[in-house]
Amino acid sequence: MDIGTISLVLMLGLLVLLAIGMPLGMASAILAVLVLVMKFEPNLLSNPMSFGEGTLTGRPGAGPLNILAQKIYGLLTDYVLISVPLFIFMASLLERSGIAKDMYSSLNVWLNRTRGGIAIVTSIMAVIMAAMSGIIGGEVVLLGLIALPQMLRLGYNQNLAIGTICASGSLGTMIPPSIVLIIYGLITETSIKALFTASFLPGFMLASFIILYIIVRTQLHPEDAPLPEPEPGAPAGWDKAALFGAFLSILVAGFGSVLFLRALFFTVTGQNALIEGVEQIFWGTPGHVPWFAGLVAISLGLIFFAFGRERAKIGWDMGKGLVAPIVVIGVVLGSIYGGITGITEAAGMGAISVLIIAAFRGEASFDLVWEALLRTLKSTGTIIWVTIGAAALAGAYTIAGGPTYVADFIVGSDLPTMGIILTMMLILLFMGAFMDWVGIVLLIIPVFLPIVQRLPIEEIGLLGELNPRHVAIWFGVVFCMNMQVSFLSPPFGPAAFYLKSVAPAHISLTDIFKGFLPFICIQLAALSVLLIYPPFVSILLP
């Protein structure tokens, strides 16, 4: 059977099976078998009694089936895949401990007298949560439990509150350590560290767009975000700014001390000796020692002489809820970019650091760990089964020659380069409205990425020119930005269902989707930046 007919049957079959409610993993596995049969042993469809006489059934464990088994086995035994359950476990611990609640309280202390401050706090908290774990569903649920009641109680516009929580809660897709980027890197054999580095600026750009929208909207429509009544004796104005400066000085002094001791240790032990051809230790060379010592000295001078010890103590009490999240982010991302560990080890260190912090806070218990493990088992099981099914389908379609057929069809069309890319974006946005991101990255990306790599590099984007080495990285970041939109896209935007599970009864799914509309436009605007100026993702890359 020709590959064009197989492609049409595959597309219609996937839509039908998903429409009747079949899980994606099972639907993909069934279609994988169908694709192999149609390509290599079509007689089975017309005469099932011929089983055992064809390429597939006559040579079990060999041929296309053997190639497919090796592909699935190779994917599931990749060492980096272990980081997925570790990050989910860490996110589950954060969700069930009081770390996130204290972080919200500390952020709220600093911004409670700002118009739209609670919504801004929610967005900042989502960024910090994303940088700790890279999990999407847990963030939306957590923000829905902590921030939504607060905003509704203060009289915030319901649509603004809903959209802020769900749009901000899905930032884990873009901001490292994103599980979406990890799976993309595994499938495309792209450096995950490079993907993390490239997604930093786009992720924070999207977060900035959300915060800017909140500020502009609440200034134009103050009734959407009423200011709470000031608490008696609460610091305000320059006094509050000084307290915040004192708190930042303490953080910088602590952070600088750690970096100073690290660089000093490497210097004393001779581990940072300059060797030709060997990359130097990140922020750990002898030249860094005086810089970090000076940073600590300046910070201590500000604490004791500029702000004063009493003000520093008050500032610390007001902001100490931010310390634990900053430590976790430092452990996870610091160990990756500091060259200390890989992605998987960093995930394990992050999970252990959260456990240690919970123990120091008196929150560690058997129930906490058990519930986090159960959540991890359920989430990981879902991802793994979808991965197996989708990898089987993607592998079967690849063996049948599907990617080459699609690539030749698209590249051979009369569409210009940006027309081809925009067509891909529309397909990703459409698929994202109906399918889980795991299935999309496993089914669509292996087909689309080779096409993008065949396009003229100088015609990708409207401004600037993308480095040829960064094409796969750029497309990965663009794909993640698409998945940002998919989390809010009706009719199956998962963020809506996550929030509905914890929202008050009077808020319907229709209300939630209405609140998404301006934030979907914001996400599309951020996606447009990456399409118009592709080198934006390469700014931090070597």
Secondary structure, 3 states (H helix, E strand, C coil): CCHHHHHHHHHHHHHHHHHCCCCHHHHHHHHHHHHHHHHHCCHHHHCHHHCCCCCCCCCCCCHHHHHHHHHHHHHHCCHHHHHHHHHHHHHHHHHHCCHHHHHHHHHHHHHCCCCCHHHHHHHHHHHHHHHHHCCCHHHHHHHHHHHHHHHHHCCCCHHHHHHHHHHHHHHHHCCCCCHHHHHHHHHHCCCHHHHHHHHHHHHHHHHHHHHHHHHHHHHHCHHHCCCCCCCCCCCCHHHHHHHHHHHHHHHHHHHHHHHHHHHHHHHHHCCCCCCCCCCCCCCCCCCHHHHHHHHHHHHHHHHHHHHCHHHHHHHHHHHHHHHHHHHHHHHHHHHHHCCCCCHHHHHHHHHHHHHHHHHHCCCCCHHHHHHHHHHHHHHHHHHHHHHHHHHHHHHHHHHCCHHHHHHHHHHCCCCCHHHHHHHHHHHHHHHHCCCCHHHHHHHCHHHHHHHHHHCCHHHCCCCCCCCHHHHHHHHHHHHHHHHHHHCCCCCCCHHHHHHHCCCCCCCCHHHHHHHHHHHHHHHHHHHHHHHHCHHHHHCCCC
